[in-house]
Amino acid sequence: TGAQIGVVDRIFTRIGASDDLHRGQSTFFVEMNEMAEILRNATRKSLVLLDEVGRGTSTFDGLSLAWAIAEELLRIHAKVLFATHYHEMTSLADRFPGIKNFTVLVKELGNEVIFCGALLLGQQTKAMESKWLGWLGSQAPWWRELKRYSKGLKNEI
């Protein structure tokens, strides 16, 4: 499998987390500076690779940032691969014909989650957070509290 991207004028990436604390820049501040640079300089011939934009702030602020950035990149017509855990963003594919959602093929065997290394057209239909959190130790005393908080927050939204 592969992708045909064509000629690009620049490749921009915003992947991973880093800070510059000795200069007073948090991870979020570094990310926002990098995103501003990308948005100032990307063109319709640019390739932009983004991973989890909007971390380091509240969920709703992060989602708002990621959404606005995605729409700006659409306006620019850049070639974009945007990896995110914000499932709400999958609805952009319903509004903009150039967007396609892909998901990573995942298999569950009991409490084990196996990433199969394949991308499928479509979106993830099942939340996996309980599996991920289970890796932290589902027998830990705080596990019940975590599940209670998670359920309460979902009911508030």
C-alpha positions in Angstrom: 0.0 0.0 0.0 1.1 3.6 -0.4 0.1 7.1 -1.3 0.7 9.3 -4.3 1.3 12.8 -3.0 2.9 14.5 -5.9 5.4 17.3 -5.8 5.3 19.5 -2.7 7.0 22.9 -2.0 7.5 22.2 1.7 6.8 19.6 4.3 5.6 20.8 7.7 5.2 18.6 10.7 3.7 19.1 14.2 4.4 15.8 15.9 5.4 15.0 19.4 5.6 17.0 22.5 8.4 19.3 23.6 8.9 22.3 25.7 11.5 25.0 26.1 11.0 25.7 29.8 14.3 27.5 30.3 12.9 30.1 27.9 9.5 30.1 29.6 7.7 28.1 26.8 5.4 25.3 27.9 4.7 22.3 25.6 1.4 24.0 24.6 3.1 27.3 23.9 5.7 25.6 21.6 2.9 23.7 19.8 1.0 27.0 19.2 4.1 28.7 17.9 4.8 25.8 15.5 1.2 25.8 14.3 1.3 29.6 13.7 4.4 29.1 11.6 2.8 26.4 9.6 -0.4 28.4 9.0 1.7 31.5 8.0 3.8 29.5 5.5 1.8 26.6 4.1 0.5 26.8 0.5 -1.7 24.6 -1.6 1.4 22.7 -2.6 2.6 22.0 0.9 2.3 18.7 2.8 1.3 19.2 6.4 1.6 16.3 8.9 -0.1 16.9 12.3 -0.5 14.7 15.3 -2.8 15.5 18.2 -3.0 19.3 17.8 -4.6 20.9 20.9 -3.1 18.9 23.7 -2.0 20.7 26.8 -5.2 22.7 27.3 -8.8 21.9 28.2 -10.6 19.4 26.0 -12.9 22.0 24.6 -10.2 24.5 23.9 -8.1 21.8 22.3 -10.9 20.6 20.1 -11.7 24.2 19.1 -8.0 24.8 18.2 -7.8 21.6 16.2 -11.0 22.3 14.4 -10.1 25.9 13.5 -6.6 24.8 12.3 -8.2 22.0 10.2 -10.5 24.5 8.6 -7.7 27.0 7.9 -5.7 24.3 6.2 -8.8 23.5 4.1 -9.0 27.1 3.1 -5.3 27.0 2.1 -5.9 23.7 0.2 -2.7 22.2 1.6 -2.3 18.4 1.5 -2.8 17.3 5.1 -2.6 14.3 7.3 -4.2 15.1 10.6 -4.2 12.5 13.4 -6.4 13.3 16.3 -8.4 11.6 19.1 -11.1 14.3 18.9 -13.8 12.0 17.3 -16.0 15.1 16.8 -13.7 16.2 14.0 -14.8 13.3 11.9 -17.9 15.3 11.0 -15.7 17.6 8.9 -15.8 14.9 6.2 -19.6 15.4 6.0 -19.1 19.1 5.4 -16.1 19.2 3.1 -15.7 16.8 0.1 -11.9 16.8 0.2 -11.7 15.2 3.7 -11.6 11.5 4.3 -11.5 9.8 7.6 -9.3 6.8 8.3 -8.9 4.6 11.3 -6.3 2.2 12.5 -7.4 -1.4 12.5 -7.5 -2.6 16.1 -8.3 -6.1 17.3 -9.3 -7.0 20.9 -8.4 -10.3 22.5 -9.8 -10.2 26.0 -8.2 -7.3 27.7 -5.5 -7.1 25.1 -5.6 -4.5 22.3 -3.6 -5.3 19.1 -2.8 -2.6 16.5 -2.7 -4.4 13.2 -0.8 -1.7 11.3 -3.5 -1.2 8.7 -5.4 2.0 7.9 -9.1 1.7 6.9 -11.3 4.2 5.3 -13.9 5.3 7.9 -13.8 6.3 11.6 -13.4 4.4 14.8 -16.8 3.4 16.1 -15.8 2.2 19.6 -14.2 4.2 22.3 -11.1 2.4 23.7 -10.3 4.5 26.7 -11.3 1.8 29.2 -8.8 -0.5 27.6 -6.0 2.1 27.6 -6.8 3.0 31.2 -6.7 -0.6 32.1 -3.1 -0.7 31.2 -2.5 1.7 34.0 -3.7 -1.0 36.5 -7.4 -1.7 36.7 -6.9 -3.2 40.2 -5.6 0.1 41.5 -7.7 1.8 44.2 -8.3 4.9 42.1 -9.8 2.8 39.2 -13.4 3.0 40.5 -13.1 6.7 41.0 -11.7 7.2 37.5 -14.7 5.3 36.0 -17.1 7.3 38.1 -15.6 10.6 37.0 -15.5 9.5 33.4 -19.2 8.5 33.4 -20.1 11.8 35.1 -18.3 13.9 32.6 -19.8 12.1 29.7 -23.3 12.7 31.2 -22.5 16.4 31.5 -21.6 16.7 27.8 
